[in-house]
Amino acid sequence: MISSTMLEQAIQINVQHVLAEDIGDGDITAQLTPADEIAHARVITREDMVLAGRPWVDAIFQQLDPTVEVIWLKNDGDTVLANDAFLELKGNARSLLTGERPALNFVQTLSAVATKVNGYVKLLDGLNTKILDTRKTLPGLRIAQKYAVTMGGGQNHRIGLFDAFLIKENHIMAAGGIAQAIAQAHQIAPNKPVEVEVESFDELQQALEAGADIVMLDNFSQQEMVDAVKLVDGRCKLEASGNITVERLREVASTGVDYISMGALTKDVQAIDLSMRFVK
């Protein structure tokens, strides 16, 4: 889970980086506008979307020019229809022009994640299976993208390598086996979840007997997932992963697995088309 402290730290780091990257030693094009000119801008989406990214936009203008009035017409997690406005900005024209692209970059990227996740979540309507993200995120935007996943109705897998164990083939080999790996995990961090990736029913049984909290079924067939759910019978959580497409999503969920994790939620997204225009 993303803590409020973790979120605030990520926002500040992200915003400081993008402003330094974009502005450098000064926005020379904005200087074409009179220094004292006041403007009113409206931001619309050109396609249906689920909004995400408000905290980053707020932080951008707070750092750039605290006198800019940021007026949100929609909340993160809300659906915004094509050609509808979701944000208005009032203040120094130079500040609005300078902050436009960094602000829209965050919204177009994070809303793309939220929109994609929301579409997947809707496909599972009526089922108990939850959609999880992965660590396959854009470098430097881990917290931002995982925040966007929650705005779309999905859930976060572990945030990083520090908050949960995910024991895979190489870990198992290095530790000497599944039981040994799980035992060591319980010793290293007794209060943190232990998940094990398995590729067969034999490995699944070993993970169950060793006390795994979650077992990831890696590339199990449809029938194998059904059989795994029956075998486990609620003794641990089951997560399906590997080659899961949107076309197969509901079919996989119908097996009764608790979670489906998908790297595509954060690594295969297309930015939402946004536009900012000055209005009178």
RAMOVEN-V588469 format. One record per run of one state. SS is the DSSP state (alpha for helix, beta for strand, coil for the rest). FROM is the first residue (numbers start at 1). TO is the last residue. Records with the same first field share a line. If there is no record, write none. Layout:
SS=FROM-TO, FROM-TO
This chain:
coil=1-3, 24-29, 33-37, 46-48, 51-53, 65-68, 73-78, 81-84, 124-129, 133-141, 152-154, 156-164, 168-168, 176-177, 189-193, 199-200, 210-213, 219-221, 233-236, 242-248, 254-258, 262-263, 268-273, 280-280
alpha=4-23, 30-32, 54-64, 93-123, 142-151, 169-175, 178-188, 201-209, 222-232, 249-253, 264-267
beta=38-45, 49-50, 69-72, 79-80, 85-92, 130-132, 155-155, 165-167, 194-198, 214-218, 237-241, 259-261, 274-279
